[in-house]
């Protein structure tokens, strides 16, 4: 049917450098846990305590992220031919699970406090300490999201979004504690803590859904597939056809699989050169992508038996019998 070729693997070249951001996240988590725990101890607020518990999840998530980033940049081995890029999805899944555990603990504590209300004290000190923690999480969270998106690291992006959720959680808790201080409605403190727990559950579900999609080899986003389509269109103008386009991603890694159909009278060298150039063009359109190409003769009806491998818009139909005879006669 043709010859299979693979582009030079383009792994996550910036992966090692990303580890320092995981260390930054770990440092931020330890700092905010200390600050929020102190605020909860001084005030006796279950809302602030729930916020401190979520920061504990941040610490575990940051450690898991560090391990995942270290694994994801390892080169392919005889046991893992495509590398360990999917370790990032496993990290996000672990973080999502930990978020669920934290949410249950928060709601459990809040319900107990709702049934047995206790006064909140030392508002000023508690609010000040928690505010400092929120500012730290805001700065680190925004940085992680920016770097994660730029480097296509779901681990850093998920960690950053989790920190931003922590920021909004802290803001909500601070507002609640402030209202308690002004009105004396102590019951409002556990009610807000329950709302915090529900918000964390939503975050956990989102992370689990995204990590699950990655582990199940979801196709590249439409914008990335469109870039591959643009490269294909340029080659179609020169008479090269395509089908069986498939894509997937594994953390920072992106993979493209496609069949190229060229005139049967072409030499192996000419077909090889076209595949090489196509793979380079895809790599320019999708930096770091690894492309797998399969070369087939356009006149042979057997070449079209594998169209079902992909759902792209570049499918071509087998040539008619007259066209097939004409093609074979010209070889």
C-alpha positions as CSV (number, residue, x, y, z in Angstrom):
1,X,0.0,0.0,0.0
2,X,2.9,2.3,0.3
3,X,5.6,3.2,2.8
4,X,5.1,4.5,6.3
5,X,7.2,7.4,7.4
6,X,7.5,9.4,10.6
7,X,8.7,12.9,11.1
8,X,11.5,13.7,13.5
9,X,9.9,13.6,16.9
10,X,9.2,17.1,18.3
11,X,8.8,16.7,22.0
12,X,8.1,19.3,24.6
13,X,11.4,21.2,24.3
14,X,10.5,23.6,27.1
15,X,9.3,21.0,29.6
16,X,12.4,21.1,31.9
17,X,12.1,24.8,32.2
18,X,8.5,24.5,33.3
19,X,9.5,22.6,36.5
20,X,10.5,25.9,38.1
21,X,6.9,27.1,37.9
22,X,5.7,24.0,39.7
23,X,8.2,24.8,42.5
24,X,6.8,28.3,42.6
25,X,3.3,26.8,43.0
26,X,4.6,24.6,45.9
27,X,6.1,27.7,47.6
28,X,2.9,29.7,47.2
29,X,0.8,26.8,48.6
30,X,2.9,26.4,51.7
31,X,2.8,30.2,52.3
32,X,-1.0,30.5,51.9
33,X,-1.7,27.4,54.0
34,X,0.3,29.0,56.9
35,X,-1.4,32.4,56.5
36,X,-5.0,31.0,56.1
37,X,-4.6,28.5,59.0
38,X,-3.4,31.4,61.2
39,X,-6.4,33.5,60.1
40,X,-8.8,30.6,60.8
41,X,-7.3,29.9,64.2
42,X,-7.4,33.6,65.2
43,X,-11.0,34.2,64.1
44,X,-12.5,30.8,64.6
45,X,-14.2,31.1,61.1
46,X,-15.1,27.9,59.4
47,X,-15.1,29.8,56.1
48,X,-11.5,30.7,56.6
49,X,-10.8,27.1,57.7
50,X,-12.4,25.8,54.5
51,X,-10.2,28.1,52.5
52,X,-7.1,26.8,54.3
53,X,-8.1,23.2,53.5
54,X,-8.4,24.1,49.8
55,X,-4.9,25.5,49.9
56,X,-3.8,22.1,51.3
57,X,-5.2,20.6,48.1
58,X,-3.2,23.2,46.2
59,X,0.0,21.9,47.8
60,X,-0.7,18.3,46.9
61,X,-1.7,19.3,43.4
62,X,1.5,21.3,43.0
63,X,3.7,18.3,44.1
64,X,1.8,16.0,41.7
65,X,2.3,18.6,38.9
66,X,6.0,18.7,39.6
67,X,6.3,14.9,39.3
68,X,4.1,15.0,36.1
69,X,6.3,17.7,34.4
70,X,9.4,15.7,35.2
71,X,7.9,12.6,33.7
72,X,6.4,14.4,30.6
73,X,9.8,15.6,29.4
74,X,11.5,12.2,29.4
75,X,12.4,11.0,25.9
76,X,10.7,7.9,24.3
77,X,11.9,4.5,25.5
78,X,11.5,0.9,24.4
79,X,8.5,0.7,26.7
80,X,7.0,4.1,26.0
81,X,7.5,4.8,22.3
82,X,5.5,8.0,22.4
83,X,7.1,9.3,25.6
84,X,5.2,10.1,28.8
85,X,3.4,13.3,27.8
86,X,0.1,11.9,29.1
87,X,1.5,12.2,32.6
88,X,0.2,15.7,32.6
89,X,-3.4,14.5,32.2
90,X,-2.9,12.1,35.1
91,X,-1.7,15.0,37.1
92,X,-4.9,17.0,36.3
93,X,-7.0,13.9,37.1
94,X,-5.3,13.5,40.5
95,X,-5.8,17.2,41.2
96,X,-9.5,16.9,40.3
97,X,-9.9,14.0,42.7
98,X,-8.2,15.8,45.5
99,X,-10.5,18.8,44.9
100,X,-13.5,16.5,45.4
101,X,-12.0,15.3,48.7
102,X,-11.4,18.8,49.9
103,X,-14.9,19.9,48.9
104,X,-16.5,17.0,51.0
105,X,-14.4,18.0,54.0
106,X,-15.4,21.6,53.7
107,X,-19.1,20.9,53.4
108,X,-18.9,18.4,56.3
109,X,-17.2,21.0,58.6
110,X,-19.6,23.7,57.5
111,X,-22.8,21.7,58.1
112,X,-21.5,20.9,61.6
113,X,-20.9,24.6,62.3
114,X,-24.3,25.4,60.8
115,X,-26.0,23.1,63.3
116,X,-23.7,24.4,66.1
117,X,-23.0,28.1,65.4
118,X,-20.0,29.7,67.1
119,X,-19.1,33.4,67.1
120,X,-16.4,34.7,64.8
121,X,-13.7,36.9,66.5
122,X,-10.7,39.0,65.7
123,X,-12.1,40.1,62.3
124,X,-9.4,42.6,61.4
125,X,-6.4,40.4,61.8
126,X,-8.1,37.5,60.2
127,X,-9.2,39.5,57.2
128,X,-5.8,41.1,56.7
129,X,-3.9,37.7,56.8
130,X,-6.3,36.1,54.4
131,X,-6.1,39.0,52.1
132,X,-2.3,38.7,51.9
133,X,-2.8,35.0,51.0
134,X,-5.3,35.9,48.3
135,X,-2.9,38.4,46.7
136,X,-0.1,35.7,46.6
137,X,-2.4,33.2,44.9
138,X,-3.6,35.8,42.4
139,X,-0.1,36.6,41.3
140,X,1.0,33.0,41.0
141,X,-2.2,31.8,39.5
142,X,-2.2,34.3,36.7
143,X,1.5,33.5,35.9
144,X,0.8,29.8,35.8
145,X,-2.2,30.2,33.5
146,X,-0.2,32.5,31.1
147,X,2.8,30.1,31.0
148,X,0.6,27.0,30.7
149,X,-1.2,28.3,27.7
150,X,1.9,29.6,26.0
151,X,3.7,26.3,26.5
152,X,0.6,24.1,26.1
153,X,1.0,22.5,29.5
154,X,-2.4,21.4,30.9
155,X,-0.6,20.7,34.2
156,X,0.4,24.3,34.8
157,X,-2.8,25.7,33.4
158,X,-4.9,23.5,35.6
159,X,-2.8,24.5,38.6
160,X,-3.2,28.1,37.8
161,X,-6.9,27.9,37.4
162,X,-7.1,26.1,40.7
163,X,-5.2,28.9,42.4
164,X,-7.6,31.4,40.8
165,X,-10.5,29.5,42.1
166,X,-8.8,29.7,45.5
167,X,-8.6,33.5,45.1
168,X,-12.3,33.8,44.4
169,X,-13.0,31.4,47.2
170,X,-11.0,33.6,49.6
171,X,-12.8,36.7,48.3
172,X,-16.2,35.1,49.0
173,X,-15.1,34.0,52.5
174,X,-13.7,37.5,53.3
175,X,-17.0,39.1,52.2
176,X,-18.9,36.6,54.3
177,X,-16.8,37.2,57.4
178,X,-17.0,40.9,56.9
179,X,-20.8,40.7,56.8
180,X,-20.8,38.6,60.0
181,X,-18.7,41.3,61.6
182,X,-21.1,44.0,60.6
183,X,-24.4,42.1,61.3
184,X,-23.6,39.5,63.9
185,X,-25.2,36.8,61.7
186,X,-22.9,33.9,62.6
187,X,-24.9,31.5,60.6
188,X,-23.7,33.2,57.4
189,X,-20.2,31.9,58.0
190,X,-21.0,28.2,57.5
191,X,-23.4,29.0,54.7
192,X,-20.7,30.7,52.7
193,X,-18.4,27.7,53.5
194,X,-20.9,25.4,51.9
195,X,-21.1,27.6,48.8
196,X,-17.3,27.4,48.7
197,X,-17.4,23.6,48.8
198,X,-19.9,23.5,45.9
199,X,-17.7,25.9,43.8
200,X,-14.7,23.6,44.4
201,X,-16.7,20.6,43.2
202,X,-17.4,22.4,39.9
203,X,-13.7,23.1,39.5
204,X,-12.9,19.4,40.2
205,X,-15.4,18.2,37.7
206,X,-14.0,20.5,35.0
207,X,-10.5,19.2,35.6
208,X,-11.5,15.6,35.6
209,X,-13.5,16.0,32.3
210,X,-10.5,17.7,30.5
211,X,-8.0,15.2,31.8
212,X,-10.3,12.3,30.8
213,X,-10.6,13.7,27.3
214,X,-6.8,13.8,27.0
215,X,-6.3,10.2,28.2
216,X,-8.9,9.1,25.7
217,X,-6.9,10.6,22.8
218,X,-9.3,13.4,21.9
219,X,-8.5,15.1,18.6
220,X,-6.6,18.4,18.4
221,X,-8.6,21.6,18.8
222,X,-10.4,22.9,15.7
223,X,-7.9,25.7,15.3
224,X,-5.0,23.3,15.2
225,X,-6.8,21.0,12.7
226,X,-7.5,24.0,10.6
227,X,-3.8,24.8,10.4
228,X,-3.1,21.3,9.2
229,X,-5.9,21.7,6.6
230,X,-4.3,24.9,5.3
231,X,-1.0,23.0,4.7
232,X,-2.9,20.2,3.0
233,X,-4.7,22.7,0.7
234,X,-1.4,24.0,-0.6
235,X,-0.3,20.5,-1.6
236,X,-3.7,19.7,-3.2
237,X,-3.1,22.5,-5.6
238,X,0.0,20.5,-6.8
239,X,-2.0,17.3,-7.3
240,X,-1.3,15.6,-4.0
241,X,-4.4,14.2,-2.3
242,X,-5.0,13.3,1.4
243,X,-7.3,11.1,3.5
244,X,-7.4,9.3,6.8
245,X,-6.4,12.4,8.8
246,X,-6.2,11.7,12.5
247,X,-4.8,13.9,15.3
248,X,-4.3,13.6,19.0
249,X,-2.4,15.3,21.8
250,X,-0.5,14.1,24.9
251,X,0.2,17.1,27.2
252,X,2.5,19.4,25.3
253,X,2.9,16.8,22.5
254,X,0.8,16.9,19.3
255,X,0.5,14.1,16.8
256,X,-0.7,14.2,13.2
257,X,-1.4,11.0,11.1
258,X,-2.4,11.3,7.4
259,X,-2.2,9.4,4.1
260,X,-0.7,11.1,1.1
261,X,-1.9,10.0,-2.4
262,X,0.5,10.8,-5.3
263,X,0.8,9.7,-8.9
264,X,1.9,6.1,-9.1
265,X,4.6,6.9,-11.7
266,X,6.5,9.0,-9.2
267,X,9.8,7.6,-8.0
268,X,10.1,6.6,-4.4
269,X,12.6,9.5,-3.9
270,X,10.1,12.0,-5.2
271,X,7.3,10.7,-2.9
272,X,9.8,10.7,0.0
273,X,10.8,14.3,-0.6
274,X,7.1,15.4,-0.7
275,X,6.4,13.6,2.6
276,X,9.5,15.2,4.2
277,X,8.5,18.7,3.0
278,X,4.9,18.2,4.2
279,X,6.1,17.1,7.6
280,X,8.3,20.2,7.9
281,X,5.4,22.4,6.9
282,X,3.1,20.9,9.5
283,X,5.9,21.4,12.1
284,X,6.0,25.0,11.2
285,X,2.3,25.4,11.5
286,X,2.2,23.4,14.7
287,X,5.5,23.9,16.5
288,X,6.8,20.7,18.1
289,X,4.2,18.5,16.4
290,X,5.2,14.9,15.3
291,X,3.7,13.9,11.9
292,X,3.2,10.4,10.6
293,X,2.7,10.1,6.9
294,X,1.7,7.1,4.7
295,X,2.4,7.2,1.0
296,X,-0.1,5.6,-1.5
297,X,-0.6,5.7,-5.3
298,X,-3.6,7.8,-6.3
299,X,-4.6,5.5,-9.2
300,X,-5.0,2.3,-7.1
301,X,-8.5,1.8,-5.7
302,X,-7.0,-0.2,-2.9
303,X,-5.5,3.0,-1.6
304,X,-9.0,4.2,-0.7
305,X,-10.0,1.2,1.4
306,X,-8.7,2.9,4.6
307,X,-10.7,6.2,4.3
308,X,-12.6,5.2,7.4
309,X,-9.6,5.8,9.5
310,X,-10.3,9.6,9.6
311,X,-13.2,11.9,9.4
312,X,-11.5,14.8,7.7
313,X,-12.8,16.8,4.8
314,X,-9.9,15.8,2.5
315,X,-11.3,12.4,1.5
316,X,-11.0,11.5,-2.1
317,X,-13.0,8.9,-4.1
318,X,-11.3,6.1,-6.0
319,X,-10.7,7.0,-9.7
320,X,-13.1,5.5,-12.2
321,X,-12.1,2.4,-14.2
322,X,-11.1,4.5,-17.2
323,X,-9.1,6.9,-15.0
324,X,-7.4,3.9,-13.4
325,X,-6.4,2.4,-16.8
326,X,-5.2,5.8,-18.0
327,X,-3.1,6.2,-14.9
328,X,-1.5,2.8,-15.2
329,X,-0.8,3.3,-18.9
330,X,1.2,6.5,-18.1
331,X,3.5,4.7,-15.6
